[in-house]
Each structure stands twice: as structure tokens, then as C-alpha cells.
Amino acid sequence: MNYRTLGKTGLKVSEISLGTWQVGGKWGSDFNEKNAEEIINTAIDHGVNFLDTADVYSNGLSEKTVGKVVRSRKDEVYIATKCGRHLNPHTNAAYQPAILRKFVENSLSNLGVERIDLIQLHCPPTEVYYRPEIFELFDQLTKEGEIRNYGVSVANVEEALKAIEYPGVSTVQIIFNMFRQRPSELFFREAKAKNVGIIARVPLASGLLTGKFAKSSTFDKDDHRFFNREGEVFDKGETFSGIDFDLGLKAVEELKEIFKDQSLVHKALQWILAFEEVSCIIPGASSVSQLLSNLDTFSATPLLESDIEKVNAIYHKYIKKEVHHLW
């Protein structure tokens, strides 16, 4: 495992870490605690030391399981969680410091820890980023010792740029992958200048970049790849990175031609790690085999500069005009 510094937090985190949206089961399915514990323990065994969860993942069960496993280990493992998505309706007006404080207290209880290594606002409405009192709350929670660092999980580049105007924001979690390249422009430069850690989420574009899907692929009705393709429940950009499924498949077929018998998963993760501004990637895993496949990236054939140029050419051919300006 390789490690990078997570911005101004100073934490040395595993380049490939673990996102826990689907740990313990597939997106939307029932939570399997035993499976989740096995995945998390295996990740830690292989050097993963940064786990990203949220209070809404399986309604708190993900946080509880992450906390349980981390407390059972002697390894130094950092926990990042998120808050805000429990608000219903999920509106700007619903975001109030007292309510967010309660969410943090609930996460502390779920995790069973005295202090959270990193708390993140969980893709709040854009207007929230323009309210200093929200960020002042997290400054206060840091002084009180309930949180170690705080950051944001954003839907788009504009929100990320606004968030890092607040000096207390240590990290930004943002979608970044072969099919979502805009963050590498202005945002990466500004984040580096302000020593803000970048956590790359949805690195495989909801599985598109595994190369395992076809037009005939189907998804369970509780899977966001079935019910959220047009943003029916949350931001469209979270599902297949906002790309039309069939268009994405065309682009993937050309990527396969470039890499032949090499794993597209490994190439997709290597492509992200080629950016020094990225602190870590948080691919999810619903099985130990998926986790180990992700971690095998480090032993895969290195990504060449010529490969990166070919990937970017495919992005410009198929993807850029569809999504680049949106997120």
C-alpha cells in the first residue's frame, strides 16, 4: 500500500481506501453485518487505513459496523463520516447548526468513538456553502474536541471552490474518474494552493469503468443505477457519473481496445492516482473479492503517459460535451 497526506489534516492515508456505501451488500439492499465486517477487516489487513461512511448508509448500521471493527483492531485507522442527508426535506432551510450538532453526536454514538477523525457535510444544497454559520459550527466542534477535522462532500466543482474559501475546510470529496475530468482543472489547482485534501469518490463511474456491463445488464429495483438514472432521487451525477448508460458503454468498449487483456478497474484507478493532487480514492466493495481486485491495482502493469492521452481522447470524443459543463 502507498500513502499520501490528506491535505491540511496531516493524516497519512492509503491511496486506495474504502468507501462503505455498499459495504455489507449491494446499493440499496439489506445490510449484511458479517459481510461488512469481513470486507473492512480484510481492507485493514491489506494496509487500508481510511474508511469513509455516512450516517445515512443503512440508517446508521454502516457507521456502527465501521466503528466496531476499528475499535477491535490495534491498527491506526481513520474514520470519515458524513452528515446532513437525514434532513427531510433536504433543503437549505433545514440545515441548522443545532440539528447538525445533533447529527455529529449521533455519529459519535454510532461509531463508539470520542472524536471523529473527519466529518463531512453530505452533498448539501448549494446555498448551504454560502452560510458561514454552518462552517463556524464545525470550527466550534473542533475546538470542543468532538471532531478532529472537517470537510465537505460536493456535487460539483462550483461547490468545491466555494467550500475551500472557508479556512477550516480540510478536505473535499468529489466525483473524479475517467468520465468526470473537470475537477482536475481549476479546482485541483486551487485545492493544492490551499493544502486541501482531495478524496476521489465514484472512481469507477458506478461500475461502468469495470468493463463488465452490457446493454443487457439489469439492476435491482433498489439499486440507484436502476431508479436514479435521471436524478429522480438525488443528483444525477452520482449515477454513472451522469452519463447516458449506452453512451458510456460505447466509450468503455474503446477503453477495452486500448488496454486489451489488462483490468479496466486497475487502469481506471491508476488514472486517478496519476494526479498528485488526489489524496486517496474510496472505491466501494460489496464483497471481499471486489475489494482485493481494487487493491491489486498496485501490482498491475503501470499506466503509461501514452495510455493517459488515449483515455483523454476518448473522454473528449464521447463524454466531455455531455457532462463537463454540468458538474
C-alpha positions in Angstrom: 0.0 0.0 0.0 1.1 3.5 -0.7 0.1 6.5 1.4 -0.4 10.2 0.7 -1.0 13.2 3.0 -4.7 14.2 3.3 -4.2 17.9 2.9 -4.0 20.1 6.0 -5.3 17.2 8.2 -1.7 15.9 8.1 -3.1 12.3 8.1 -1.2 9.8 6.0 -3.9 7.8 4.3 -3.9 4.8 2.0 -4.0 5.8 -1.7 -6.8 3.3 -2.2 -9.1 3.5 0.8 -12.6 2.2 1.3 -16.0 3.7 0.7 -18.8 2.0 2.6 -22.0 2.9 0.7 -22.4 -0.7 -0.4 -20.2 -2.5 2.1 -22.3 -5.3 3.5 -24.5 -5.6 0.5 -25.2 -4.0 -2.9 -26.6 -0.5 -3.2 -30.0 -0.4 -1.7 -30.1 -3.9 -0.4 -30.3 -5.2 3.1 -27.2 -4.7 5.2 -25.2 -7.8 5.9 -23.1 -7.1 9.1 -21.0 -10.2 8.8 -20.1 -9.5 5.2 -19.3 -5.9 6.1 -17.0 -6.8 8.9 -15.1 -9.3 6.7 -14.6 -6.6 4.0 -13.5 -4.0 6.4 -11.1 -6.3 8.3 -9.6 -7.5 5.0 -9.1 -4.0 3.9 -7.2 -3.1 7.1 -5.2 -6.3 6.8 -4.0 -5.1 3.4 -3.0 -1.6 4.6 -6.2 0.4 4.1 -6.3 3.0 7.0 -9.0 5.3 5.8 -12.7 4.4 5.9 -15.5 6.6 4.6 -19.0 6.1 5.8 -22.1 8.3 6.5 -24.9 8.4 9.0 -27.5 7.5 6.3 -25.7 4.4 5.0 -28.1 1.6 6.0 -29.5 4.1 8.5 -26.5 4.1 10.9 -25.6 0.4 10.5 -22.6 1.2 8.4 -21.2 3.6 11.0 -21.8 1.1 13.8 -20.0 -1.7 11.9 -17.1 0.6 10.9 -16.7 1.7 14.5 -17.0 -1.8 15.8 -14.3 -3.2 13.5 -11.9 -0.2 14.0 -12.3 -0.4 17.8 -11.4 -4.1 17.7 -8.1 -3.5 15.9 -4.8 -2.2 17.1 -4.0 -0.6 13.8 -4.4 3.2 13.4 -7.4 3.5 11.1 -9.0 6.9 10.4 -12.8 7.2 10.1 -14.5 9.7 8.0 -18.3 10.1 8.1 -20.8 12.5 6.7 -24.0 14.2 7.9 -26.9 16.2 6.6 -28.8 13.7 4.4 -31.1 12.7 7.2 -32.8 16.0 6.7 -36.3 15.7 5.2 -37.0 17.7 3.3 -33.3 18.1 2.3 -33.3 21.8 1.8 -31.1 24.8 2.7 -33.6 25.9 5.4 -33.3 22.6 7.1 -29.6 23.0 7.7 -29.4 24.5 11.1 -26.3 24.4 13.4 -28.2 22.8 16.3 -29.5 20.0 14.1 -26.1 19.4 12.6 -24.6 19.2 16.1 -27.1 16.5 17.0 -26.1 14.6 13.9 -22.5 14.7 14.9 -23.4 13.5 18.4 -25.4 10.6 16.9 -22.4 9.6 14.7 -20.1 9.7 17.7 -22.5 7.3 19.4 -22.9 5.0 16.3 -19.1 4.8 15.8 -18.4 4.4 19.5 -15.5 6.9 19.5 -14.7 10.0 21.5 -13.7 12.1 18.4 -14.4 11.8 14.7 -11.3 12.0 12.5 -13.2 13.7 9.7 -16.8 14.8 9.5 -18.1 16.0 6.1 -21.2 17.8 5.0 -23.0 15.3 2.8 -23.7 17.0 -0.5 -25.9 19.8 0.9 -27.9 22.2 -1.3 -25.6 24.8 -2.9 -27.0 27.6 -0.8 -25.5 26.0 2.3 -22.0 26.8 1.1 -22.8 30.5 1.4 -23.7 30.3 5.1 -20.7 31.0 7.3 -22.6 29.9 10.5 -22.7 26.3 9.2 -18.9 26.2 9.0 -18.5 28.1 12.2 -20.3 25.2 13.9 -17.7 22.8 12.8 -14.9 25.1 13.9 -16.5 25.1 17.3 -16.9 21.3 17.3 -13.2 21.1 16.5 -12.3 23.3 19.5 -14.6 21.2 21.7 -12.7 18.0 20.6 -15.7 16.2 19.1 -14.2 16.3 15.6 -10.6 16.3 14.5 -11.1 17.7 11.0 -14.0 18.7 8.8 -14.7 18.8 5.1 -17.4 18.6 2.5 -18.7 16.1 0.0 -19.8 18.1 -3.0 -21.9 17.6 -6.1 -19.9 19.9 -8.4 -16.8 22.0 -8.9 -18.5 25.3 -8.1 -19.5 24.0 -4.6 -16.0 22.7 -4.0 -14.4 26.1 -4.9 -16.8 27.9 -2.6 -16.2 25.4 0.3 -12.5 25.9 0.3 -12.9 29.6 0.8 -13.5 28.6 4.5 -10.1 28.1 6.1 -11.4 25.3 8.4 -12.3 23.1 5.4 -9.6 20.4 5.3 -10.9 18.1 2.6 -13.2 17.9 -0.4 -14.8 14.7 -1.5 -15.7 14.9 -5.2 -16.5 12.6 -8.1 -13.4 12.2 -10.2 -12.8 9.5 -12.8 -12.0 8.9 -16.4 -15.5 10.0 -17.3 -15.6 13.0 -14.8 -12.5 15.1 -15.5 -13.5 18.7 -14.9 -12.2 18.8 -11.2 -8.6 18.4 -12.5 -8.7 21.8 -14.0 -9.2 24.9 -11.8 -10.3 23.1 -8.6 -7.3 20.8 -8.3 -5.0 23.9 -8.6 -6.9 25.9 -6.0 -7.1 22.9 -3.6 -3.4 22.3 -3.9 -2.7 26.0 -3.2 -4.8 25.9 0.0 -3.5 22.4 1.0 -6.9 20.9 0.9 -7.1 17.1 0.7 -9.0 15.6 -2.2 -11.0 12.4 -1.8 -12.0 10.9 -5.1 -15.3 9.2 -5.0 -17.2 7.1 -7.6 -13.9 6.2 -9.2 -15.4 3.5 -11.4 -18.5 5.6 -12.5 -20.9 3.3 -10.6 -19.3 0.2 -12.2 -19.3 1.4 -15.8 -15.5 1.5 -15.7 -15.2 -2.1 -14.6 -16.0 -3.0 -18.2 -18.4 -5.7 -17.0 -21.7 -4.1 -18.2 -23.5 -4.6 -21.4 -26.8 -3.2 -22.9 -28.5 -6.3 -21.5 -27.3 -5.6 -17.9 -30.1 -5.2 -15.4 -30.1 -3.7 -11.9 -32.2 -4.4 -8.8 -35.1 -2.0 -8.3 -33.5 -0.8 -5.1 -30.2 0.0 -6.8 -29.7 3.6 -7.7 -28.4 2.5 -11.1 -32.0 1.5 -11.7 -34.0 4.2 -10.1 -31.8 7.3 -10.3 -30.5 7.5 -13.9 -32.3 10.8 -14.5 -31.8 12.1 -11.0 -35.2 11.1 -9.7 -34.0 10.7 -6.0 -30.7 12.5 -5.8 -28.2 14.2 -8.0 -28.0 12.5 -11.4 -24.2 12.9 -11.4 -23.9 10.3 -8.7 -25.2 7.6 -11.0 -22.8 6.5 -13.8 -21.2 10.0 -13.3 -24.3 11.4 -15.0 -23.5 9.8 -18.3 -26.1 8.1 -20.5 -25.6 4.4 -19.9 -25.5 3.4 -23.6 -23.0 6.2 -24.4 -20.9 5.1 -21.5 -20.8 1.6 -22.9 -19.5 2.8 -26.2 -16.7 4.7 -24.5 -15.9 1.7 -22.4 -15.5 -0.5 -25.5 -12.9 1.8 -26.8 -11.1 1.8 -23.5 -11.0 -2.0 -23.6 -9.4 -1.8 -27.0 -6.6 0.3 -25.5 -5.9 -2.0 -22.6 -6.6 -5.4 -24.2 -6.3 -8.1 -21.5 -5.5 -5.7 -18.7 -8.1 -5.0 -16.0 -10.0 -1.8 -16.7 -10.6 -1.4 -13.0 -6.9 -1.2 -12.4 -6.4 1.3 -15.3 -9.3 3.5 -14.0 -7.8 3.7 -10.5 -4.3 4.2 -11.8 -5.6 7.1 -14.0 -6.9 8.9 -10.9 -3.7 8.3 -8.9 -1.7 9.8 -11.7 -2.9 13.2 -10.3 -0.7 14.1 -7.4 -3.4 16.4 -6.0 -5.6 13.4 -5.2 -5.1 12.2 -1.6 -7.0 9.0 -1.9 -9.6 7.1 -3.8 -12.6 5.5 -2.0 -14.0 2.7 -4.2 -16.7 0.7 -2.6 -16.9 -3.1 -2.4 -19.8 -5.4 -1.7 -17.5 -8.5 -1.5 -14.0 -9.3 -0.4 -13.2 -10.3 -4.0 -14.1 -6.8 -5.2 -12.0 -5.2 -2.5 -9.0 -7.4 -3.4 -9.4 -6.6 -7.1 -9.2 -2.9 -6.3 -6.1 -3.4 -4.2 -4.4 -5.4 -7.0 -4.1 -2.1 -8.8 -0.7 -1.7 -7.1 0.7 -4.8 -8.7 -0.8 -4.2 -12.2 1.2 -3.0 -15.2 1.9 0.7 -14.8 -0.2 3.2 -16.7 1.8 4.9 -19.5 1.7 8.5 -20.4 0.6 7.4 -23.9 -2.3 5.5 -22.3 -3.5 8.6 -20.4 -3.5 10.5 -23.7 -5.7 7.8 -25.3 -8.1 7.8 -22.4 -8.4 11.5 -22.5 -9.1 11.4 -26.3 -12.0 9.0 -25.6 -13.3 11.4 -23.0 -13.2 14.3 -25.5 -14.9 12.1 -28.2 -17.8 10.7 -26.2 -18.1 12.3 -22.7 -17.0 15.9 -22.5 -19.8 17.6 -24.4 -22.4 15.7 -22.4 -21.2 16.3 -18.8 -18.1 18.5 -18.5 -20.1 21.7 -18.0 -22.6 20.2 -15.6 -20.5 19.2 -12.7 
